[in-house]
Structure formats: C-alpha cells, structure tokens
Amino acid sequence: MKTWLLPVLVAFVIAACSKVTQQNFAKIEEGMSEQEVIAILGAPTESNSINVLGVSGTASRWASGDAVISVRFVNGKVALKSFDKPGDTGK
C-alpha cells in the first residue's frame, strides 16, 4: 500500500464516523441533560463552565472538520443550541 494512502483512508473513516451532523443536531432538544447530549454527540471538543449565585452555566462545543455544534447548558439542561457549517443554514 502506498504510504500516502493510509493517512487519506484514516481521515475518510474518521469523517464518515463523525457525530457532528445535522441529523444529530436535530435530536438535541431544549431541557435535555448534558449527559443525554453527550450520549448523542460524544465528549465535547471543548467545554467551559461557570457558577454564579447558585446558577451554573456550561458552554460546550463539538467540532469535526468544518461542522460545529454549540450547546449552552443552564443548571445542566440545554438552553440554547446552534449548528454551523459553511453553506448550511441549520441554526
């Protein structure tokens, strides 16, 4: 096998298995728990949390290629979500 073919094949397989899709984005509903979202999308690419006066907030982001799903949790529940992919209007 050519040495350049293996990295291309691996990249293709990873892209094909991505959970950052419009279909999975549509499964996320307001009020879902953070664990329910993780069950759909897997662990977030990045996540930041804050706790102020007993209210916790978390901003999590899942990225794969040029697709990004962002979810804002308030007290562990989905409050806002967005899907961004150049050329797509799935917000």
Stockholm file with secondary structure:
# STOCKHOLM 1.0

chainA/1-91         MKTWLLPVLVAFVIAACSKVTQQNFAKIEEGMSEQEVIAILGAPTESNSINVLGVSGTASRWASGDAVISVRFVNGKVALKSFDKPGDTGK
#=GR chainA/1-91 SS CCTTHHHHHHHHHHHHTCCCSHHHHHHCCTTCBHHHHHHHHCSCSEEEEEEETTEEEEEEEEEETTEEEEEEEETTEEEEEEEECTTCCCC
#=GC SS_cons        CCTTHHHHHHHHHHHHTCCCSHHHHHHCCTTCBHHHHHHHHCSCSEEEEEEETTEEEEEEEEEETTEEEEEEEETTEEEEEEEECTTCCCC
//
